[in-house]
Amino acid sequence: MAPLPDGFSYAEWNATYNGLSFGIAAMGSATIFFWLQLPNVTKSYRTALTITGIVTLIATYHYIRIFNSWSEAFTVASKDGGDYEVTLTGAPFNDGYRYVDWLLTVPLLLIELILVMKLPQQETVSLSWKLGLASALMVALGYPGEIQEDLSVRWFWWCLSMIPFCYVVFTLAVGLAEATSKQPSPAAASLASAARYLTVLSWCTYPFVYMVKSVGLAGPAATMYEQVGYSIADVMAKAVFGVLIWALAAEKSAVEESGKLLPN
């Protein structure tokens, strides 16, 4: 929990406010959608879709906490009908909720992808443990740098967290390529590939947002870009990714059901 800089303009405060609101709306809507779709996929894929809904539910809760913390940290008022002025209340802004969210949801994101691909059981268990632990380690190593103002310390922890990050991204981009090609239909293979690469793309956003305060930006502008950037990346990595997981589960369910209806 780092102290907020003073001097926010209304535009900077409002952009962050709207970014956090967007996160709440997107994650909450996605949660309802995923759980309503559970009866529409076969039993084999309901665990993956349930986990998808749990991920967005956890994210919704933490976005509400971050949003409330942001609102409580400021007073926004207009004097005599003039422009809005933003002042700090002295209440701390707790951005640590974001890291608690990631520690819980990032491993689950990878596990839901592995489950929906329906790999052999031994490979599923092995990959779930490896990717889950690597992603949790990545988040844990990133947090000490996030709360530091010393740029050299931020860069040190950034470099450490990139080690498990690169392992996970390599596994998604290269290690799962063969499993993707073995999906039961071209549409399923295409969706599995899109889910893998969306994860890689959205994950690559986080290190750049993390570096915002390390490349010359400071003060309110850096805080705004960081919060809005993380919100957009989270929606891509959780809600949009979840839609692909649902689409893949629905496609594979349809293929399996059509196979059962074929005459012997």
C-alpha positions in Angstrom: 0.0 0.0 0.0 1.9 3.1 -1.3 0.8 6.6 -0.5 -1.1 8.4 -3.3 0.5 11.5 -4.9 -1.4 14.8 -4.5 -2.5 17.0 -7.3 -5.0 14.8 -9.2 -7.0 16.6 -11.9 -10.7 15.7 -12.2 -9.9 14.0 -15.5 -7.3 11.7 -14.0 -9.4 10.8 -11.0 -12.4 10.2 -13.2 -10.6 8.0 -15.7 -9.4 5.8 -12.9 -12.9 5.8 -11.4 -14.4 4.7 -14.7 -11.7 2.1 -15.3 -12.5 0.5 -12.0 -16.2 0.7 -12.6 -15.7 -1.0 -16.0 -13.8 -3.8 -14.2 -16.7 -4.4 -11.8 -19.4 -4.4 -14.5 -17.4 -6.7 -16.9 -16.4 -9.2 -14.2 -19.8 -9.3 -12.6 -21.7 -9.7 -15.9 -19.2 -12.4 -17.0 -19.8 -14.4 -13.8 -23.5 -14.5 -14.3 -23.1 -15.5 -17.9 -20.7 -18.3 -17.3 -22.8 -19.9 -14.5 -26.0 -19.6 -16.6 -24.2 -21.6 -19.4 -23.3 -24.5 -17.2 -26.3 -26.7 -18.2 -25.4 -26.1 -21.9 -22.1 -27.9 -21.8 -21.5 -31.6 -21.1 -20.4 -32.8 -17.7 -16.8 -33.1 -18.8 -16.4 -29.3 -19.1 -18.6 -28.0 -16.3 -15.6 -28.0 -13.9 -13.7 -25.7 -16.2 -16.6 -23.4 -16.7 -17.3 -23.3 -13.0 -13.7 -22.3 -12.3 -14.1 -19.6 -15.0 -17.1 -18.2 -13.1 -15.2 -18.4 -9.8 -12.3 -16.4 -11.3 -14.5 -13.6 -12.4 -16.4 -13.7 -9.1 -13.2 -13.3 -7.2 -12.2 -10.5 -9.5 -15.6 -8.7 -9.1 -15.2 -8.8 -5.3 -11.7 -7.3 -5.4 -12.6 -4.7 -7.9 -15.4 -3.6 -5.6 -12.9 -3.3 -2.8 -10.4 -1.4 -4.9 -13.2 0.9 -6.2 -14.4 1.7 -2.7 -10.8 2.3 -1.5 -10.3 4.7 -4.4 -13.5 6.6 -3.7 -12.7 6.9 0.0 -9.2 8.2 -0.7 -10.6 11.4 -2.4 -13.0 14.2 -2.0 -14.4 15.5 -5.3 -16.4 18.8 -5.1 -17.3 21.7 -7.2 -17.0 25.2 -5.6 -19.7 27.7 -6.7 -20.6 25.7 -9.7 -17.0 25.8 -11.1 -14.7 23.0 -12.1 -14.5 19.9 -9.9 -11.6 19.8 -7.5 -10.0 16.6 -6.3 -8.3 16.5 -2.9 -6.9 13.6 -0.8 -8.9 12.7 2.3 -5.9 11.0 4.0 -7.5 7.6 3.8 -5.1 5.1 2.3 -5.7 3.6 -1.1 -5.2 -0.1 -0.8 -4.1 -1.5 -4.2 -2.9 -4.7 -2.5 -6.4 -6.1 -3.2 -5.2 -6.5 -6.8 -2.3 -8.7 -5.9 -4.5 -10.9 -3.6 -6.9 -11.2 -6.6 -4.1 -12.3 -8.9 -2.6 -14.7 -6.5 -6.0 -16.5 -6.4 -7.2 -16.1 -10.0 -4.0 -16.4 -12.2 -3.3 -20.1 -11.3 -7.1 -20.8 -11.8 -7.0 -19.2 -15.2 -4.4 -21.6 -16.4 -6.0 -24.6 -14.8 -9.3 -23.9 -16.5 -7.6 -23.8 -19.9 -5.9 -27.1 -19.2 -9.1 -28.7 -18.0 -11.1 -27.6 -21.1 -8.5 -28.9 -23.4 -9.1 -32.4 -21.9 -5.6 -33.6 -21.9 -4.6 -37.1 -20.5 -5.1 -37.1 -16.8 -1.4 -37.4 -15.9 -0.5 -34.5 -18.2 -3.4 -32.4 -16.8 -2.3 -32.9 -13.2 1.4 -32.2 -14.0 0.7 -29.0 -16.1 -1.8 -27.7 -13.5 0.7 -28.0 -10.7 3.6 -26.6 -12.7 1.8 -23.6 -14.3 -0.2 -22.9 -11.1 2.9 -22.7 -8.9 4.9 -20.8 -11.5 2.1 -18.2 -11.9 1.6 -17.8 -8.2 5.4 -17.3 -7.8 5.3 -14.7 -10.5 2.6 -12.7 -8.6 4.4 -13.1 -5.3 7.7 -11.8 -6.7 6.0 -8.8 -8.3 4.3 -7.4 -5.2 7.5 -6.2 -3.3 8.5 -4.1 -6.3 5.0 -2.7 -6.8 5.0 -1.0 -3.4 8.5 0.5 -3.8 9.3 4.0 -4.8 13.0 3.2 -5.4 13.3 2.4 -9.1 16.3 0.1 -8.7 14.3 -2.1 -6.3 11.3 -2.1 -8.6 13.4 -3.2 -11.5 15.0 -6.0 -9.4 11.7 -7.5 -8.4 10.4 -7.0 -12.0 13.3 -9.1 -13.3 12.7 -11.8 -10.8 9.0 -12.1 -11.5 9.8 -12.3 -15.2 11.5 -15.7 -14.8 8.3 -17.7 -13.9 6.4 -15.4 -16.3 8.6 -16.4 -19.3 8.2 -20.1 -18.3 4.4 -19.9 -18.3 4.2 -17.9 -21.6 6.6 -20.3 -23.3 4.5 -23.3 -22.2 1.3 -21.6 -23.4 2.8 -20.5 -26.8 4.9 -23.6 -27.5 4.3 -26.4 -25.0 0.5 -26.7 -25.7 0.7 -26.4 -29.5 0.6 -30.2 -30.0 -2.4 -30.6 -27.7 -4.2 -27.8 -29.5 -3.8 -29.6 -32.8 -5.4 -32.7 -31.4 -8.7 -31.0 -30.5 -11.8 -32.8 -31.9 -12.7 -30.3 -34.6 -11.1 -27.4 -36.5 -13.3 -24.9 -34.7 -12.2 -26.3 -31.3 -8.6 -26.2 -32.3 -9.0 -22.6 -33.4 -10.7 -21.6 -30.1 -8.0 -23.4 -28.1 -5.3 -21.6 -30.0 -7.1 -18.2 -29.6 -7.4 -18.8 -25.8 -3.7 -19.6 -25.5 -2.6 -16.5 -27.5 -5.1 -14.2 -25.8 -3.6 -15.3 -22.5 -0.1 -14.6 -23.8 -1.2 -11.2 -25.2 -3.0 -10.1 -22.1 -0.2 -11.3 -19.8 2.3 -9.3 -21.8 0.4 -6.2 -21.0 1.0 -6.5 -17.2 4.8 -6.1 -17.3 4.5 -3.0 -19.3 1.9 -1.5 -17.0 4.1 -2.5 -14.0 7.0 -0.5 -15.6 4.9 2.7 -15.9 6.4 4.2 -12.7 9.9 3.0 -13.8 10.2 4.8 -17.1 9.9 8.5 -16.2 6.2 8.8 -15.4 5.3 9.8 -11.9 2.5 11.4 -9.8 -1.2 11.3 -10.7 -0.6 10.5 -14.4 1.4 7.3 -13.6 -1.2 6.2 -11.1 -4.0 6.7 -13.6 -2.2 4.8 -16.4 -1.4 2.0 -14.0 -4.9 1.5 -12.7 -6.6 1.8 -16.1 -4.0 -0.4 -17.7 -4.4 -3.1 -15.1 -8.2 -2.9 -15.4 -8.2 -3.4 -19.2 -5.6 -6.2 -18.9 -7.7 -8.0 -16.2 -10.9 -7.8 -18.3 -9.1 -9.3 -21.3 -7.3 -12.0 -19.2 -10.4 -13.1 -17.2 -13.8 -12.0 -18.8 -12.8 -12.2 -22.5 -10.6 -15.3 -21.9 -13.5 -16.9 -20.1 -15.8 -16.3 -23.1 -13.3 -18.3 -25.2 -13.2 -21.1 -22.6 -17.1 -21.2 -22.7 -17.1 -21.2 -26.5 -14.5 -24.0 -26.6 -16.5 -26.1 -24.0 -19.7 -25.5 -26.0 -18.0 -26.5 -29.3 -16.5 -29.7 -27.8 -19.7 -30.6 -26.1 -21.6 -30.3 -29.4 -19.0 -32.5 -31.2 -19.2 -35.1 -28.5 -23.0 -35.1 -28.4 -23.2 -35.4 -32.2 -20.8 -38.3 -32.0 -23.1 -40.1 -29.6 -26.1 -39.6 -31.9 -24.4 -41.3 -34.9 -25.7 -44.7 -35.7 -23.5 -47.7 -34.7 
